[in-house]
Amino acid sequence: MRPVLAALVVVLLASGPIQAAAPTPPGLATQAWVTAAGSIVIVYPKDWQAAVTAAGTVIGIAGPITDGARPAAAILLARGRGEMREIMDSAARGVEKTGQARLLSEQHLSASRWARYYLRGSDRASEYVVVGVAQRGDWIATLVATDRAGDPELPVRAKIFERILASLIIPG
């Protein structure tokens, strides 16, 4: 995991999980969730931990450690609108500019939710990286998630990253 993402997750998780005070949205009883800026709801597995900054615009989510690997995701919320291709290109630029990132695929989960999947690095420390964007109303959510490429739980965790992006509840 990159030092900046790792530091963000550590800082956010140091304050402990933050649960929203509002009632549980329908269909989320078996999952955990937090409410962030703009009343955006982020859904994640109950055995993971999440923290939200005071302003509610940065959310850190970390999974359980398995075989020395801890998957983590950061979600950044910002007001704005744009073309999905431009938003996706902008979000992915940080991963791509490292020069060691290989694009595996791009998927359009819906018209307003896109994801790119990368392998970054080329040795035992290589990482699987998901960069995703979601847009609705005046909000753009950017997700960057990582896990060790050699993690035996990677297929499950990759689906979890995708579900976190797909299940973001952004009021319109």
N, C-alpha and C positions, 0 to 999 in steps of 0.2 A: 504494500500500500504506500502511496506517495506520502511524504512527510506532512504536507499541508492537510490532506484529507485525514490522515491519522491524527494529527494534532486537533483538528476540528472535532472529530468524533470523541477524542479523549476529553476535551474541554466540555463538550456538551453532555457527555455521560457522567462527568464528575459531579454534576448537580443532581444526578439521579433521574429516573424516569419521570416525565411530567405527563399526567393524564388530564384530559380535558374535563371540565366540570359539567358540561352539557350532557344530556341523556345520550345513551348509546344509539347511534343511527341504526335503522333496521338492517338486518342481515349481518351485523358485525359482532354478534355475541361471542363467536368463537375466535375472534381476533382482537388484537389490541389496536388502539388508534389514538392519535393526538390531533388537536385542532391548532391550526397555525393562523398566520395573518390572513385576512379576508375570509375568515371562517372556512378555510380550506382544511379538509380532513385527510390525514395520511393514515392508511391502514397498513398494518404489518403483523407478522406472526407474534403470538403471545409470548413465545420463548425468546424473542429479541427484545432489545432495549431501545428506547428513543428519548430524545431530549430536544427541546425547542428553545431558541434564544428568546430573550425577553421581548424583542420586537416581533417575534414570530415569523421571521423571514428566512431563517436557517434552521433546518431540522437534521439531526444526526441520528442514524439508525445503525445498530450493530447487532450482529447475530452471535450465537454461541460459538465458542472456540471448539474446533474439531481438528484433531491431528495438527495442532499448532497454528491453525489458520482461523482468523476471525473476519467474516465478511462484513463490509460496512458500506453505507450509502449516505450521501449528503444530498439534501434537496434545498435548492435556493429558490425563493419566491420573489417575484418582482412584478410590478405593475407595468403593463405594456401590451402591445399587439404587434403582430407581424406575420409575414408569410412563413409557413412551417419550414420550408427548405432553408430559408435564411436563418431562422432561429436554430434549427438543427445544426447547420454549418457552423454557426457561431459557438454553440455549446460544445461541439466536437473538436473545435480548433485546438483547445488546450491539450487534449489527449494526442491529437495528430501531430502537433508541433514537436513532440519529444523525439520524433524520428524513429523510434523503436516500436511504434504502434502499428499493428497490422489489422486492417479492417476485415472482420470476418463476415459481417452481413449488416443490412439495414432492414428494419421492419416497420411498417406502418400499422400500429395496433388499431388505429382509427384515423379519421381525418384530422384529429387534433392531438394525437399522441404518436410520436415517432421515437424509435430507438436505434442506436448503432451499437454494435458489439465488436470489441477489439481484443486482441492479444497483445500485451505490452511486455517487451523484454524477450529474451531468448534463452534464458538459463533456468535453473531450478527456482529462481525468485520471480519468474514471469507471472504476470497478473492477467486475469480476465477482467475486462472493464466494460461496463454498460454506461452509455451516455444517452439519456432520454429527455424529451421535452413534451410538455402538455400545455395546452392553451385553452382558456375559456374566458369569455367576458374580457375584463381588463387585467387578467392575471396570466403570467407565464411561470410554469414550474420547470426547473431544470434539475434532473437527477444525475448524479455521477456515483456509480457503485463499483466496488472492486472486491475480488476474492483471489486467492492464490490459484493459479492455473492448475497446479497439481493437487488441489484439495479434493479428496474423494467425494465430498458432498457438493462439488461444483454444479452438477446438473440440477440438483434440487435448489441450490441457492440462486442459480441463474434464473430459474422460473420464479423464485420469490422476488428478485429484483424486477422482473417484468410485471409481476402482479402488483407490486407497490406502485409502479408507474401507471398501470392500467386502471387501478382502483382509486386513484386520487379523486377526491370529491371536491370539485371546484364549482362553487355556486355561480350561476350565470345571471 
